[in-house]
Amino acid sequence: MFARLVYESFRRQKRRKLMAGVAITLGVGVATAMIAVATDIGDKISRELRTYGANLVVTPQEDTLDLEIGGVNLRPPSDGAYLNESDLPQIRGMFWRNNIVGFAPMLPVNAVLGSSSVTVLGTYIARPVQYGKESFTTGVRTTHPWWKVQGAWPADDSQDVLLGERLAEKLGRKPGDEITFGGRAHRISGILSTGTAEDNAVVAPLPVAQQVLGKPGAVRRVYVSAMTKPEDELARRDPRTMNPEMFDRWYCSPYVQSIAYQLQEAIPHSHAEQIRQVAQNEGTVLARIQGLMLLITIAALLASALAVSAAMATAIFERRREVGLMKALGAGKASVAAIFFSEATLLALVGGVVGFLGGSLLARQIGRAIFHSQITIQPVLFPIILGVAVLVTVAGSSAAIRKAIQLDPVFALRGEA
């Protein structure tokens, strides 16, 4: 009898049930898409944000030493402190090596160009680097993607250089011309535009700057672009104050601080720190995007609950005589509530399954359209979504069901309720 009552309810109130089912499906579909994207979005957004440049810088450890006497800084000029280029491939041996998008060593040196002194900035352009059996390419074309070149990029094993656009305008030079510094002639392969100090400098392959300096293998600093997760309370802790268990959890999390710590382990006599403005802005962007997705999810589920509530209230009002008859025949409040809650749960399960499938397709479409990659739908999300669908439907129906079980059968049968 119980199953027949539920069945007849769906058969006789198809439109009402369809409206409630559509509301559940839409709400659950949006929630599925937002949750799926939010749980798979961290690495994708972090990789997109890496187009804004490096978020870590590695310098010689000597740069962190302070020597002050009487308020006067007596630390010697840092030009004498260098990292060893041969240590850089070890970056690919650290724990979070797969999170390293790229790195670019920098070596600024002064050189005489004509009658004036200019800065020659040596770096990797797009240089193949070998670590063990692994080979990868890195350089400023990865870590500084906003650098624009009119002409061609120089090869890392050549003597060609890039001339900053303001310096090129000052000297009246163009791609294909030659300039002489450090006792050698260098062909200008392209004009570099960065919007920063490099526009007034010569950018060359790292060996060229090392030749001018007379120190093969010298590197002044290394810019590292790494995918990281936003800071939380654990990330802000000083690792020196952590117990072993907490330190392992911190070390094995891709915080910008833990990656900096591992960079210091990989490169001897170095100090690594985050480029704070970049790292903090990334965390802010990630937090805001995830907050927006949470807000959209809550709004969709709330709208779904309100639509279900309206549909159920109308359906129960149309069935008030039926409720009155059941109560007149001896049905208790629990029995009446069980029928309506069963209908709501069945609606929730059907709408939840359809909404999950639709939301999964929507999440994949969002991934292709925005991130040009596939959003992975975790299997554990399915039971969670079904649970959310049931919870939202029951919550939206509870007010109408509460009124139904409080109906006086006498007034209900007379149509006065």
C-alpha positions, 0 to 999 in steps of 0.5 A, a space after each residue: 500500500 505504501 509503495 502504491 501511494 507513492 506511485 500514484 502520487 507521481 502518476 497523478 502529479 506529473 507536472 508538479 513532480 517534474 518541476 521539482 525534479 528539474 529544480 533539483 537537477 539544475 541545482 545539483 548540476 551547478 553544484 557538481 560542476 563547481 565542486 568538480 572544478 574547485 577540487 581540480 582547479 588548484 594546479 590549473 590556475 597555478 599553472 595559468 598564473 605562472 604566465 605572470 613570471 617567477 615566484 621564487 628567487 635564489 641568491 647566494 647565502 652571503 647576501 643574507 648576512 648583516 654586518 652593522 657597526 654604529 648603524 653603518 652597514 659594513 657588509 661588502 658588496 654582493 658582487 663577489 658572491 655567486 652561485 655555481 651554475 653546475 649546481 642548478 640541475 639539482 633543482 630537478 632532484 628535489 621532492 617537488 621537482 614536478 612543480 618546478 615550471 622552469 628556472 632562469 639564472 641571472 648574471 648582471 655585469 658591467 661592460 663598456 659599450 662605445 663611450 658608455 657603460 651598460 649592463 649585460 644580463 646573462 641568462 638562459 634563453 631556452 637551454 636544454 639541461 640534463 639531470 641524470 637521465 632526465 632532460 628538460 628545457 628552461 630559461 627566460 622564455 619559460 619564467 619571463 613569458 611577457 618578454 617580447 622580442 622583435 626579431 629572433 631569440 639568440 641561441 644559448 650557445 651563440 654570441 648573439 644578444 638582445 638589445 633593450 628597446 630603449 638602449 637600441 633607440 639610444 644607440 640607433 641599432 636594429 636586428 642584424 647590427 653588431 655591437 662590441 663589448 668585452 673585446 668581442 663583436 656580438 650580433 643583435 638578434 632581436 630588440 627586447 621589450 619588457 617594460 622594466 630595467 632590461 629595456 636599458 640593458 643587453 641580454 645575452 646567453 649566460 656564457 657571454 656574461 661569464 666571459 665578460 666577468 671572467 668567471 665561468 660558471 658564476 650565477 648571481 641569482 636564479 628566478 624559479 617559477 613553481 606551482 604552489 598551494 595557497 598559504 594556510 596556518 601550517 605554511 606560516 609556521 617556522 619549520 624550526 619550531 615544528 615537531 618531526 611529524 608536523 615538519 614532514 607534513 609541511 615539507 611534503 606540501 607544495 607551499 612556496 615556503 617549503 619549496 624555497 626550503 628544498 631549493 636551499 637544500 638542492 643548491 649549496 650555499 644559497 638562500 631562497 625566498 618567495 617573491 612575496 608580491 607575486 606569491 601572495 597575489 596568487 594566493 589571493 586570486 586562488 582564494 577568491 576564485 574558490 570563494 566565488 565557486 562556493 558562493 555560486 554553489 550555495 546560491 544554486 542549491 538555495 534556489 533549488 531548495 526554494 523551488 522544491 519548497 514551492 512545488 511541494 507546498 502546491 502538491 500537498 495543498 492539492 492533496 489535502 483531502 487525501 491527507 485528511 482521509 488517511 488521518 481519518 482512517 487512522 494514519 499517524 503523523 509519522 506515516 503521513 510524513 514518511 510518504 511525503 519524505 519518501 517521495 522527496 527522497 526519490 525525487 532527490 535521487 533521480 534528480 541527483 543522478 541526472 544532475 551529477 551527469 549534467 554537472 560532470 559534462 559542464 565541468 569538462 566543458 569549463 575545463 576545455 574552454 578556460 583551462 584547455 585541459 580535462 577536469 577530473 571528476 573524482 568518484 567520491 563526488 557521486 555519493 556526496 552529490 546524492 547526499 547533498 541532493 537529498 539534504 536540499 530536497 528534504 530541507 525544501 520539503 520539510 515546511 510543506 510536510 510539517 503543515 500536511 501532518 498538522 492538518 485537521 482531517 475534519 477541515 481537510 475532508 470538507 476542503 476548508 484546510 
